[in-house]
Amino acid sequence: MTDKGIKISPKYYKSDWDKLSLNGLNSDWNKAVDIFDDRMKGRFFKQIELLDKNPNRKVGIFAGFAIMALSCLLIETIEQFINGRIRTGQGMDEKAFYDFFQRSPDFSDFFNTQEKADIFYRQIRCGLLHQAQTKRESTIHIKSEKMLQWVDPNDIQKGIKIQRQKFHNEVLKIYENYCFDLRDSRNLNLKNKFKRKMEHIINQN
């Protein structure tokens, strides 16, 4: 740690955030989004890219579980920022995934009910984060197939086949749209929710 405080992203320190005056519609909002974007890209999105495109293809090919686990982390985190929540929990976890999936036409066409989103939550998110495995017959792959398919359309509880690169690219699109919306001066409510979540993180350090 330096006199600038703890480093909160590759480029920025806590002191950089503390200097901001995030009231009304001043220009500091763009700097706040820059700091947030640097943090999210540096800690998560670029790490996923390094895994996926690793020149050692034994790393890239078998990085599916790690990449999907990070994608699940991003889904929950982005949804928390959008809603200004400090944490998900309290029975909101499954709903957070459904709500996130509704932000993309490609996701929402597939996860068009809470029940379907719950299958992803239980078999992918919880499977990877709690047991380091997918559950039932769900699989993660890099074949040239659709982003999302049911293992058995007649029994969706059997699981989901996920093309991990297409899935992650869709998560990235939602994230980039969120950052774009944060820079729009008209979205003051969205900005204030973002500020609440970000300041909670910064002040933990």
C-alpha positions, -999 to +999 in steps of 0.1 A: +000+000+000+012+035-008+001+070+004-025+067-024-042+039-004-050+004-016-050-003-054-086-009-065-078-017-101-048-020-124-046+018-130-064+033-100-061+036-062-087+042-035-075+079-034-085+083-070-121+073-062-121+094-030-113+125-050-145+122-071-175+143-064-204+122-075-233+146-071-258+157-098-245+155-133-209+166-130-181+151-152-167+130-124-192+103-133-173+094-164-141+090-143-161+068-119-171+045-148-135+045-160-124+032-126-151+006-125-144-005-160-107-008-153-114-028-122-139-052-139-117-057-170-085-060-151-097-085-125-122-105-145-127-100-182-091-099-192-084-129-170-111-149-189-095-138-222-061-149-210-075-184-201-095-188-233-067-176-257-038-191-238-011-202-264-008-234-244-040-249-258-041-275-230-048-245-208-073-229-232-092-261-240-097-271-204-104-237-189-142-241-193-150-246-157-128-217-145-142-194-172-178-203-165-173-198-128-159-163-134-189-156-157-213-166-130-195-143-106-198-115-131-235-121-136-242-117-099-219-088-096-232-068-126-268-075-114-259-062-079-245-030-095-275-024-117-298-027-087-276-010-061-275-041-039-246-047-015-251-084-019-276-108-035-285-135-009-317-136+011-335-158-015-326-134-043-298-154-060-320-174-084-340-143-094-308-123-100-298-148-127-333-147-143-333-109-143-298-108-158-308-132-186-337-109-195-312-082-204-302-100-236-325-112-264-303-143-269-304-152-232-341-143-227-352-165-256-337-195-240-342-186-203-378-174-208-390-186-174-377-186-139-377-224-139-353-225-168-330-199-153-331-219-120-317-250-139-287-229-149-284-216-114-284-250-097-266-271-123-240-246-135-235-218-110-240-238-078-224-269-092-192-250-102-189-228-072-198-254-045-186-287-060-163-276-088-184-296-113-216-292-134-246-312-122-269-338-139-260-339-176-251-302-181-219-296-201-196-267-210-179-269-244-162-250-273-178-268-302-192-249-332-228-251-319-255-229-305-247-209-274-274-227-254-292-261-259-312-284-237-296-318-233-331-332-238-358-307-249-384-331-236-369-331-201-351-299-195-341-309-160-315-331-175-294-300-181-279-275-205-252-276-231-233-243-231-209-230-257-187-211-233-172-185-256-206-174-270-220-174-235-192-152-222-194-128-251-231-123-243-222-115-207-197-090-220-223-073-242-246-068-212-217-054-192-207-030-220-243-019-224-244-012-187-213+009-188-227+028-218-259+035-198-239+047-168-223+074-190-257+087-200-265+118-180-302+110-180-297+078-160-293+094-125-311+066-107-289+040-123-258+061-114-268+064-078-273+026-075-239+021-090-224+046-066-239+028-036-225-005-046-191+008-056-186+029-024-194-002-003-166-020-021-141+008-019-148+015+018-142-022+027-105-015+018 
